[in-house]
Amino acid sequence: MLEGKNVNLRVQEKEDLPLVAEWLNDPEFFGVFSPLRQQSKTELEKGFDKVTPETKWFFIEKKDGSKIGGISHFPAGKLLEIGYALIPSERGKGYCTEAAKIMVDYLFLAKDIVRIQTHIDPRNIASWKVIEKAGFKKEGTVRKSSFFKGEWRDMLLYSILREEWKEPKILTKTISRE
Ligand SMILES: CC(C)(COP(=O)(O)OP(=O)(O)OC[C@H]1O[C@@H](n2cnc3c(N)ncnc32)[C@H](O)[C@@H]1OP(=O)(O)O)[C@@H](O)C(=O)NCCC(=O)NCCS
């Protein structure tokens, strides 16, 4: 488990997949700026069995252990990308900003990578505020790069480089390499 001040990140286990399936299939969970998903528990189980060290899903948990969302890292070619979502009732309280900071600390401590990136719909103000507060910089617009809700959309590309991160901001525990 990765411990922050107000939230922790806990790796998802196979027995968590029913809850994950419930969230993934709920359009409210990913909100209006993300693709519509429909995934069965069987598909999720197959995906779970193929997980590599480059792909990992974490629950965002409050300190009382309640699960309020998810944050993941996954390969984008040879680079690592992150994605995240919270249940609607827990948004706007700073939890995802903290989760993103924990994830950045974890990835730079645990992996020999030089950058972490993410793509965000330009209208998703909450998401780009989260990522800017976590130290990411906007690189530019990747035109017509994501298909969802029936059309090809421009996305903002954000990244943080290892030299910009410098040192852990939240994680203080030593983490061994995966
Ligand atoms: C994006 C998301 C994860 C943000 O998480 P969060 O915990 O609510 O974010 P935080 O509370 O840490 O901070 C969000 C910031 O955006 C602001 N914000 C939140 N909702 C907003 C909205 N609808 N419009 C404008 N600003 C908004 C908050 O006020 C806060 O700003 P501040 O730092 O100036 O106070 C959450 O809204 C979500 O789950 N959305 C649906 C899934 C999604 O879009 N994922 C990202 C895909 S790229």
The ligand as a Tripos MOL2 file, in Angstrom:
@<TRIPOS>MOLECULE
LIG
   48    50     1     0     0
SMALL
NO_CHARGES

@<TRIPOS>ATOM
      1 C1        -11.0630   14.5890  -12.6610 C.3       1 LIG1
      2 C2        -11.2980   14.1190  -11.2330 C.3       1 LIG1
      3 C3        -10.5520   12.8140  -11.0170 C.3       1 LIG1
      4 C4        -10.7790   15.2070  -10.2720 C.3       1 LIG1
      5 O1        -10.6780   14.6950   -8.9530 O.3       1 LIG1
      6 P1        -10.9970   15.5640   -7.6560 P.3       1 LIG1
      7 O2        -10.5500   14.8080   -6.4530 O.co2     1 LIG1
      8 O3        -12.4170   16.0000   -7.7060 O.co2     1 LIG1
      9 O4        -10.0520   16.8130   -7.8730 O.3       1 LIG1
     10 P2         -9.5010   17.7870   -6.7460 P.3       1 LIG1
     11 O5        -10.5710   18.0030   -5.7230 O.co2     1 LIG1
     12 O6         -8.1940   17.2200   -6.2710 O.co2     1 LIG1
     13 O7         -9.1650   19.1230   -7.5450 O.3       1 LIG1
     14 C5         -9.9140   19.4930   -8.6360 C.3       1 LIG1
     15 C6         -9.7810   20.9450   -8.9460 C.3       1 LIG1
     16 O8        -10.6990   21.1580  -10.0310 O.3       1 LIG1
     17 C7        -11.7970   21.9350   -9.5850 C.3       1 LIG1
     18 N1        -12.9990   21.3450  -10.1520 N.ar      1 LIG1
     19 C8        -13.6300   20.2250   -9.7470 C.ar      1 LIG1
     20 N2        -14.6870   19.9960  -10.5450 N.ar      1 LIG1
     21 C9        -14.7110   21.0130  -11.4490 C.ar      1 LIG1
     22 C10       -15.5540   21.3430  -12.5500 C.ar      1 LIG1
     23 N3        -16.5960   20.5530  -12.8820 N.pl3     1 LIG1
     24 N4        -15.2620   22.4440  -13.2740 N.ar      1 LIG1
     25 C11       -14.1970   23.2250  -12.9540 C.ar      1 LIG1
     26 N5        -13.3500   22.9330  -11.9360 N.ar      1 LIG1
     27 C12       -13.6120   21.8510  -11.2070 C.ar      1 LIG1
     28 C13       -11.7540   21.8960   -8.0710 C.3       1 LIG1
     29 O9        -12.3700   23.0290   -7.5220 O.3       1 LIG1
     30 C14       -10.2610   21.8780   -7.8320 C.3       1 LIG1
     31 O10        -9.7290   23.1660   -8.1010 O.3       1 LIG1
     32 P3         -8.8140   23.9860   -7.0780 P.3       1 LIG1
     33 O11        -7.5560   23.2270   -6.9340 O.co2     1 LIG1
     34 O12        -8.5940   25.3150   -7.7380 O.co2     1 LIG1
     35 O13        -9.5590   24.0560   -5.8020 O.co2     1 LIG1
     36 C15       -12.8010   13.8600  -10.9330 C.3       1 LIG1
     37 O14       -13.5100   15.0290  -11.2610 O.3       1 LIG1
     38 C16       -13.3620   12.6820  -11.7290 C.2       1 LIG1
     39 O15       -13.3300   11.5460  -11.2760 O.2       1 LIG1
     40 N6        -13.9080   12.9720  -12.9460 N.am      1 LIG1
     41 C17       -14.4170   11.9280  -13.8110 C.3       1 LIG1
     42 C18       -13.3130   11.0420  -14.3940 C.3       1 LIG1
     43 C19       -12.2740   11.8500  -15.1690 C.2       1 LIG1
     44 O16       -12.5880   12.8330  -15.8490 O.2       1 LIG1
     45 N7        -11.0130   11.3770  -15.0870 N.am      1 LIG1
     46 C20        -9.8920   12.0330  -15.7460 C.3       1 LIG1
     47 C21        -9.8120   11.6410  -17.1760 C.3       1 LIG1
     48 S1         -8.4510   12.5200  -17.9530 S.3       1 LIG1
@<TRIPOS>BOND
     1     1     2 1
     2     2     3 1
     3     2     4 1
     4     2    36 1
     5     4     5 1
     6     5     6 1
     7     6     7 2
     8     6     8 1
     9     6     9 1
    10     9    10 1
    11    10    11 2
    12    10    12 1
    13    10    13 1
    14    13    14 1
    15    14    15 1
    16    15    16 1
    17    15    30 1
    18    16    17 1
    19    17    18 1
    20    17    28 1
    21    18    19 ar
    22    18    27 ar
    23    19    20 ar
    24    20    21 ar
    25    21    22 ar
    26    21    27 ar
    27    22    23 1
    28    22    24 ar
    29    24    25 ar
    30    25    26 ar
    31    26    27 ar
    32    28    29 1
    33    28    30 1
    34    30    31 1
    35    31    32 1
    36    32    33 2
    37    32    34 1
    38    32    35 1
    39    36    37 1
    40    36    38 1
    41    38    39 2
    42    38    40 1
    43    40    41 1
    44    41    42 1
    45    42    43 1
    46    43    44 2
    47    43    45 1
    48    45    46 1
    49    46    47 1
    50    47    48 1
@<TRIPOS>SUBSTRUCTURE
     1 LIG1         1 GROUP 0 **** ****
